[in-house]
Amino acid sequence: MKRRFNQFISLFKKTGFEADLHHLLGYRTSNVLLFQTALNHRSVKDNPTENNERLEFLGDAVIGTAVADYLFKKYPYKGEGFLTEMRSKMVNRAQLNNIALQMGLRKMTRFNKMDGGLRTSQIFGNTLEALVGAIYIDKKYDFTKKWIVERMIQPYLFMDDLEQIDINIKNKIIGWALKQGKQIDFVLAGEQLEGRRRLFTINVVLDGEVVASQKGFTKKDASQLAAQKAIETLGI
């Protein structure tokens, strides 16, 4: 009887977090604790050994390398400028956050749900980076590179469409403002620490009025995101 009870408990556990993790990863891992750490945001685990910031740092580098390798092989006759621009389109904050949401990482990320700002922030893209960092530790680089291609790039990134996107959204809205005879400025409105990284807030100011505001881990990312939001807001 006791043995059956233990088997039932074990089965119950696997249908919970471990089952969700297996579905997310596409493989079973014995290193469950590592992936629990990868899914812990700093808002619920302040200790750097228990949250995902270190794994995020690692995963960011692994994704960048894997995407560069993918692009280098996919476009053998394209120059450095094209490859750099395509990589930026694929791994910017907004793109990674969008992929993470489609993968269901919002459901699995442990964060302070009482903080309304976190629910609409880009922490899920950060969690995706941490997840990749954990896969790298668990399965090493070759497996992780293959996982990035098969589980991130192929399902969610359509290369033909990305080639057509003008990455410099900021130039688009500046050009529109010039044609309309309007004054547009991108203003650094704030700078704060998010873990060990600086988070910048950029306002788009049109004729003295703030029409959009966005955050990013670089001023360039924040400006591009703010420009995109301004374009949507103004119906350009």
HELIX and SHEET records of a PDB file:
HELIX    1   1 LYS A    2  LYS A   13  1                                  12    
HELIX    2   2 LYS A   14  GLU A   18  3                                   5    
HELIX    3   3 ALA A   19  LEU A   25  1                                   7    
HELIX    4   4 VAL A   32  ALA A   38  1                                   7    
HELIX    5   5 GLU A   53  LYS A   74  1                                  22    
HELIX    6   6 GLU A   80  VAL A   91  1                                  12    
HELIX    7   7 ARG A   93  MET A  103  1                                  11    
HELIX    8   8 LEU A  105  MET A  108  1                                   4    
HELIX    9   9 GLY A  116  ARG A  119  1                                   4    
HELIX   10  10 ILE A  123  ILE A  148  1                                  26    
HELIX   11  11 VAL A  149  ILE A  153  3                                   5    
HELIX   12  12 GLN A  154  TYR A  156  1                                   3    
HELIX   13  13 MET A  159  GLN A  164  1                                   6    
HELIX   14  14 ILE A  169  GLN A  180  1                                  12    
HELIX   15  15 LYS A  219  LEU A  234  1                                  16    
SHEET    1   A 3 ILE A 184  GLU A 194  0                                        
SHEET    2   A 3 ARG A 197  LEU A 206 -1                                        
SHEET    3   A 3 GLU A 209  GLY A 216 -1                                        
END                                                                             
